[in-house]
Amino acid sequence: MIYQNATEIVNDDVFLTLPDFLPGSDVFLKIEGLNPASSIKFKAAVNLVEQAEKAGTLVPGTSRIVESSSGNLGIALSVVCAIKGYPLTIVSDLNTVESAVLAMEALGADVVIVEEPDANGGFLHQRIALVGDMLNADPHLVWLNQYRSRANVEAHRDTTARSIDRELGAIDYLFVGVGTSGTLMGCLEYRRENRLSHQVVAVDSEGSVTFGGRSERRYIPGLGASRLPEIYSDDGSFHKVVVPENESVAQCHHVARTYGLLVGGSTGTVLAGVRRMRDEIPPGSRIVVISPDLGDKYLSTLYSEQWLNQHPTLIKERSSV
Ligand SMILES: Cc1ncc(COP(=O)(O)O)c(C=O)c1O
């Protein structure tokens, strides 16, 4: 297949079965790490830019873009901006892995790292305050704002959720990790509009405020928030599971050694969510788990024994996986 540029490439039809992950049920891991920029966020990045262009808020040749990202949206936007010629600044934080920063810089983006956590241990307030300062100083700077933009939700409604329906037909459970909640909200919208009946289970990290918890220091990028994303709304139509980060890491290692697949940290979290629900899931269920990215970026952190020994709260006894 020949594409004119990378924004046209969407690898939305790759599912890996995980035999015996939940004995008696079929578990399909939806692999998003084979999209351009290596994560689920590419679809959101393309739509954020294209919708802003359609609305006239983003003007080719004049506008510059700023975004707050813990990594994957930053890399994805770096690809889109390289293709379309927009100067880009990404505001990240200390949780962003070095390889993500290097990727953004290699693609031509400026990366600003927030080093001081908020009073509540997260970085999001600080990152957004910095974006606000930059916007005040530059009239040509545009903030696409993945936490507020409908384009983030619609990208997943029209691609991620649709492709699951197209490829797998009827399913019983859909497990989705929650960061900005764009994926979750898009999948819920698709289910509602198409009158589907599967249960959606939203999975977040302990130490995130999205499901009403207290904000605490977290280490796995992508999931969780120290400030409620504007696009998130809880209408009671989905189930919520909160996972401690040591269970996420344990699942990453388990999947690597059992299925030969290096998954990203948030995939470990979502799979730990499935494990936590195992007594409530009837045998014979068809379960889809969205895997937002793969593990290459995390080899020197979540997969490194040395790094884990420096972060002992992330270590869990292997026997309890
Ligand atoms: C690795 C990873 N997992 C999960 C998510 C969460 O996706 P969403 O922002 O759609 O909730 C992200 C978002 O950046 C991510 O990068």
The ligand as a Gaussian input file, in Angstrom:
#p B3LYP/6-31G(d) Opt

LIG

0 1
 C        0.938000       5.173000      26.827000
 C       -0.413000       5.794000      26.982000
 N       -1.376000       5.066000      27.531000
 C       -2.610000       5.573000      27.721000
 C       -2.933000       6.853000      27.364000
 C       -4.305000       7.365000      27.648000
 O       -5.059000       7.685000      26.536000
 P       -6.132000       8.855000      26.623000
 O       -5.363000      10.146000      26.699000
 O       -6.908000       8.735000      25.356000
 O       -6.959000       8.644000      27.839000
 C       -1.942000       7.641000      26.794000
 C       -2.207000       9.020000      26.479000
 O       -1.307000       9.814000      26.305000
 C       -0.649000       7.092000      26.595000
 O        0.339000       7.824000      26.069000

